[in-house]
Amino acid sequence: MNSGLIIISEYCREARIEPSFVLLLEEVGLIEIDIIENERYFHESQLRDLEKFARMYYDLSINIEGIDVINQLLAKIEMMRDEIKELKNRLSLYVSKD
């Protein structure tokens, strides 16, 4: 087995979520799935996102399309935060510290 890969069926059994939910996430492009020897895997690096999406879906009853929109908005917010930080750093070069 490749390190860094998690078997979807085992993860779903342990996390008590439906494998079809994970497949829906892949369909809309929220996670990537690898198939190796007829077994589906996702990368360990996606675990945090998968858990976040599962909480939205199961605990908050947000549908897959809603999760996709929320994820896109959160990504835009993060980009804007990075841009604001960069602009503040550039501005501080021009502002005197009297």
C-alpha positions as CSV (number, residue, x, y, z in Angstrom):
1,M,0.0,0.0,0.0
2,N,1.2,3.5,-0.7
3,S,1.8,5.6,2.3
4,G,-0.3,8.7,2.7
5,L,-3.4,6.9,1.3
6,I,-6.5,6.1,3.3
7,I,-8.9,3.4,2.2
8,I,-12.3,5.0,1.8
9,S,-14.4,2.0,2.9
10,E,-12.4,1.6,6.1
11,Y,-12.5,5.4,6.8
12,C,-16.2,5.5,6.2
13,R,-16.8,2.5,8.5
14,E,-14.8,4.1,11.3
15,A,-16.2,7.6,10.8
16,R,-19.8,6.3,10.4
17,I,-20.4,8.1,7.1
18,E,-21.7,6.7,3.8
19,P,-19.1,5.9,1.1
20,S,-21.5,7.4,-1.4
21,F,-21.0,10.8,0.3
22,V,-17.3,10.6,-0.4
23,L,-18.0,9.7,-4.0
24,L,-20.3,12.7,-4.3
25,L,-17.5,15.0,-3.0
26,E,-15.3,13.6,-5.7
27,E,-17.9,14.2,-8.4
28,V,-18.1,17.9,-7.6
29,G,-14.3,18.2,-7.3
30,L,-14.0,18.7,-3.6
31,I,-11.6,15.7,-3.1
32,E,-9.6,13.4,-5.3
33,I,-9.9,9.6,-5.2
34,D,-7.3,7.2,-6.4
35,I,-8.3,3.6,-7.4
36,I,-5.6,1.0,-6.9
37,E,-6.3,-2.6,-7.4
38,N,-10.1,-2.0,-7.3
39,E,-9.9,-0.2,-3.9
40,R,-10.7,3.5,-3.6
41,Y,-8.3,5.7,-1.6
42,F,-8.0,9.4,-0.7
43,H,-4.9,11.2,0.2
44,E,-4.1,11.8,3.9
45,S,-3.7,15.5,3.1
46,Q,-7.4,15.6,2.3
47,L,-8.5,14.2,5.7
48,R,-9.1,17.5,7.4
49,D,-11.2,18.7,4.4
50,L,-13.2,15.5,4.3
51,E,-14.0,15.7,8.1
52,K,-15.0,19.4,7.6
53,F,-17.3,18.4,4.7
54,A,-18.8,15.5,6.7
55,R,-19.6,17.8,9.6
56,M,-21.4,20.2,7.2
57,Y,-23.3,17.4,5.6
58,Y,-24.3,15.3,8.6
59,D,-24.4,17.8,11.5
60,L,-25.6,20.9,9.7
61,S,-27.6,19.2,6.9
62,I,-25.9,21.2,4.1
63,N,-26.2,19.6,0.7
64,I,-23.2,18.8,-1.5
65,E,-23.8,21.9,-3.7
66,G,-23.9,24.1,-0.5
67,I,-20.7,22.6,0.7
68,D,-19.1,23.4,-2.7
69,V,-20.2,27.0,-2.5
70,I,-19.0,27.4,1.1
71,N,-15.7,25.8,0.2
72,Q,-15.2,28.3,-2.7
73,L,-16.2,31.2,-0.5
74,L,-13.7,30.1,2.3
75,A,-11.0,29.8,-0.3
76,K,-11.7,33.4,-1.6
77,I,-11.7,34.7,2.0
78,E,-8.3,33.1,2.5
79,M,-6.9,34.6,-0.7
80,M,-8.2,38.0,0.4
81,R,-6.6,37.6,3.8
82,D,-3.3,36.8,2.2
83,E,-3.7,39.8,-0.1
84,I,-4.5,42.2,2.8
85,K,-1.4,40.9,4.7
86,E,0.8,41.5,1.7
87,L,-0.7,45.0,1.1
88,K,-0.2,45.9,4.8
89,N,3.5,44.8,4.6
90,R,4.0,46.8,1.4
91,L,2.3,49.8,3.0
92,S,4.4,49.6,6.1
93,L,7.4,50.3,3.9
94,Y,6.0,53.7,3.0
95,V,4.6,54.8,6.3
96,S,6.9,56.5,8.7
97,K,7.2,55.2,12.2
98,D,7.5,58.5,14.1
